[in-house]
Amino acid sequence: MRKKGKIAKLYLVIIFIILYAPIFYLMYYSFNSGGSMHDFEGFTLEWYKEVFHDTRLLIIVLNTVVIALLSAALSTILGVVGALAIYFVRKRRSKNTLLTLNNVLIVSPDVIIGASFLILFTIIGIKLGFFSVLLSHIAFCVPIVVLMVLPKLQEMSPTLLDAARDLGASRWNVLTKVVLPFITPGIFAGFFMALTYSLDDFAVTFFVTGNGFSTLSVEIYSRARQGISLSINALSTLIFLFTIILVIGYYYINQRNNRPSGMGVKK
């Protein structure tokens, strides 16, 4: 058993090295004064200064953050409502149908989703830009929130709801004082997952952005096609660190919500 445990740990180490080595390679050369990714000539923060002095890039960062926050907040609201609707459906066939429809946007290729949204916006006359990107991000984030919230609803005992009703609670009180507090960890998980998906999305966003509006993923792709620039490394490093902060924040909130409250009473 010990040998199998060592092999499993070695396997995990190799997998993490494969996943993170390119990222750390990129981060390492973001401090290279030589301007290339071949020979490290010296330490510099020139590329980070270039990022912060690029007004257009800062506007794109602001656009990306606003889109991510708005889409995460709105998709969380819609996702919670959708999860509640699926949970309270009594017929198994109807519930499975709704779950299948919810999962279509998750399993479908991003290219197909992006092209579909582009055709839809073109047909109904929505101008490509901020609004089209926001709508598409909400659309593919809602199913993610549903999948985060629904397991928490399924963990909730039906007797909890029956007890609340027997004590005279209205439907609104049952929802706001029993159901929502119970599924709060799932709501936070759905929000942070939607936020990270929106920040990282490229394929769908690439199809629905218009002239004069862009997000970080599309901008990085456009700059990378023009040639190697270590400002891209610096920008990617900042995005990676921001994502790490989001993950740490999510786990901190999750542990705080799952922490058992003290039952002891001081005498």
Protein Blocks (a to p, Z undefined) as FASTA:
>chain_A
ZZmmmmmmmmmmmmmmmmmmmmmmmmmmmmccnlpakbccbdcfklmmmmmmmmklmmmm
mmmmmmmmmmmmmmmmmmmmmmmmmmmpmblklmmmmmmmmmmmmmpcfklmmmmmmmmm
mmnopacdjklmmmmmmmmmmmmmmmmmmmmmmmpcfklmmmmmmnopafklmmmmmmmm
mmmmmmmmmmmmmmmmmmmpmklmmmmpcehiacfklmmmmmmmnopcfklmmmmmmmmm
mmmmmmmmmmmmmmmmmpccdfbdcZZ
